[in-house]
Amino acid sequence: MQLLTIGGKCGVIVPDGVLFGSSRAHKELRQKLLEENQLEGIVSMPSGIFKPYAGVSTAVLIFVKGGKTGKVWFYDMEADGYSLDDKRTFIDGKGDIPDIIKRFRERRDTDPTDRKARCFHVPIEEIQANNYDLSISRYKEIEYEEVEYEPPEVIIDKIQALEREIQTNLSDLKALLRKG
């Protein structure tokens, strides 16, 4: 922040802990980002992006020095075009990056408010009320699908039927081995 002139724009990659850390330094940094600068966006990246060097989750903070933040644009990145394991195998080399760029450029013309979507805005008042927490998980809504299971008695009956089939197959196999 100190290196920028007023109106200078910065994109910086930080560990996720910076976004939600509870120390006084973490909170003061986030408060300064929001109230003395214009925090334009946060791209939450999955853990594995920087493997094999580091496996921690990270985020990109995009801000302009000076001004104040009215709302923050969040994007939940899932892929960067490479596998997220230690090998980082090439998939398509792009992942979500073209979509991130497109939606970031359109963020002022659109006002994404659906918290279940990949990107959305959060007003600064809500962030302040959440102790300046900037982690996407604090604001993103996850839609859970209800799963119905069969009654335990039915499941047990199916397991017993499978067990009987296995025993029958083993008996048939033993009989074939004796003949051979």
C-alpha positions in Angstrom: 0.0 0.0 0.0 2.8 2.4 0.8 4.4 2.0 -2.6 1.3 3.1 -4.5 0.5 6.7 -5.3 -3.1 7.8 -4.8 -5.2 6.2 -7.5 -2.7 3.4 -8.1 -4.1 -0.1 -8.5 -2.7 -3.3 -7.0 -3.4 -7.0 -7.3 -1.7 -9.0 -4.6 -1.9 -12.7 -3.7 -2.2 -13.4 0.0 -2.7 -16.6 2.1 -6.4 -17.1 3.1 -5.4 -16.4 6.7 -5.0 -12.7 5.9 -8.7 -12.6 5.0 -10.1 -13.9 8.3 -7.2 -13.9 10.8 -8.3 -12.8 14.3 -5.1 -11.0 15.4 -5.2 -7.2 15.7 -2.7 -6.8 12.8 -5.0 -8.9 10.5 -8.1 -6.9 11.4 -6.3 -3.5 11.1 -5.0 -4.5 7.6 -8.5 -5.5 6.4 -10.0 -2.3 7.9 -7.4 -0.2 6.2 -8.0 -2.0 2.9 -11.7 -1.2 3.1 -11.8 2.2 4.7 -8.7 4.0 3.4 -8.6 2.3 0.0 -11.1 1.0 -2.5 -11.1 -2.8 -2.3 -12.5 -3.7 -5.7 -12.4 -7.5 -5.6 -11.3 -10.7 -4.1 -10.7 -13.9 -6.1 -10.7 -16.9 -3.8 -8.3 -19.5 -5.2 -8.3 -23.2 -4.3 -5.5 -24.8 -2.4 -3.1 -26.5 -4.8 -2.7 -23.6 -7.1 0.9 -23.1 -6.0 1.8 -26.8 -5.5 4.3 -28.4 -5.1 5.8 -25.3 -3.4 2.8 -24.5 -1.1 -0.6 -26.1 -0.7 -2.4 -23.4 1.2 -5.5 -21.7 -0.1 -4.9 -18.2 -1.4 -6.7 -15.2 -2.7 -6.1 -12.3 -5.0 -6.9 -8.8 -3.5 -7.5 -6.1 -6.1 -7.6 -2.5 -4.7 -7.0 1.1 -5.5 -5.0 3.3 -3.1 -7.2 6.0 -1.6 -11.0 6.4 -1.6 -13.5 4.2 0.2 -15.0 0.8 -0.5 -18.8 0.7 -1.1 -19.1 -3.0 -1.9 -16.6 -5.8 -2.6 -16.8 -8.2 -5.6 -16.1 -11.8 -4.7 -15.3 -14.6 -7.1 -15.0 -18.3 -6.1 -12.3 -19.7 -8.4 -12.4 -23.5 -8.8 -9.6 -24.2 -11.4 -6.7 -22.5 -13.2 -6.3 -24.9 -16.0 -4.0 -27.4 -14.3 -4.6 -30.2 -11.9 -4.5 -29.2 -8.2 -2.2 -32.1 -7.1 1.6 -32.0 -6.8 2.1 -32.8 -10.5 0.0 -29.8 -11.8 -0.9 -31.6 -15.0 -2.0 -29.4 -17.9 -5.8 -29.5 -18.4 -6.6 -26.6 -20.6 -4.2 -23.9 -19.3 -7.1 -21.5 -18.6 -9.6 -22.8 -16.1 -11.7 -20.0 -14.7 -9.3 -17.3 -15.6 -11.1 -16.0 -18.8 -14.4 -15.9 -16.8 -12.8 -14.1 -13.9 -11.4 -11.4 -16.2 -14.7 -11.0 -18.1 -16.8 -10.8 -14.9 -14.4 -8.4 -13.2 -14.6 -6.0 -16.1 -18.4 -6.2 -16.0 -18.7 -5.9 -12.2 -19.8 -2.2 -12.4 -22.4 -2.8 -15.1 -23.9 -5.8 -13.3 -24.8 -6.2 -9.7 -24.5 -9.9 -8.9 -26.3 -10.5 -5.6 -27.0 -14.3 -5.9 -24.7 -15.6 -3.1 -25.0 -19.1 -4.6 -23.3 -18.0 -7.8 -19.6 -17.9 -8.7 -19.4 -14.2 -8.1 -21.3 -11.6 -6.1 -21.1 -8.3 -4.4 -21.1 -7.8 -0.6 -21.8 -4.3 0.8 -19.1 -2.9 3.2 -21.7 -2.6 6.0 -22.1 -6.4 6.1 -18.3 -6.9 6.1 -17.9 -4.4 8.9 -20.6 -6.2 10.9 -18.6 -9.5 10.4 -15.5 -8.0 12.0 -14.0 -7.2 8.6 -13.8 -10.9 7.7 -13.1 -11.1 3.9 -13.2 -14.9 3.5 -15.7 -15.9 0.7 -17.0 -18.7 2.9 -18.5 -16.1 5.3 -20.7 -14.7 2.6 -21.3 -17.5 0.0 -24.4 -19.5 0.4 -24.1 -23.2 -0.2 -27.1 -25.0 -1.4 -27.4 -28.5 0.1 -29.2 -31.3 -1.6 -31.4 -33.4 0.7 -30.6 -37.1 0.4 -33.2 -39.7 1.4 -32.0 -43.1 2.5 -33.9 -46.3 2.6 -34.9 -47.5 6.1 -32.1 -49.4 7.9 -34.0 -52.7 7.7 -34.1 -52.5 3.8 -30.4 -51.7 3.7 -29.6 -54.7 6.0 -31.8 -57.0 3.8 -29.8 -55.9 0.7 -26.5 -56.5 2.5 -27.6 -60.0 3.5 -28.7 -60.8 0.0 -25.3 -59.7 -1.4 -23.6 -61.8 1.3 -25.6 -64.8 0.3 -24.7 -64.2 -3.4 -21.0 -63.9 -2.4 -21.2 -67.2 -0.4 -22.9 -69.0 -3.4 -20.2 -67.7 -5.8 -17.4 -68.8 -3.5 -19.0 -72.3 -3.1 -19.2 -72.5 -7.0 -15.6 -71.4 -7.3 -14.4 -74.0 -4.7 -16.3 -76.7 -6.6 -14.6 -75.7 -9.9 -11.2 -75.8 -8.3 -11.8 -79.3 -6.9 -12.8 -80.6 -10.4 -9.8 -79.0 -12.1 
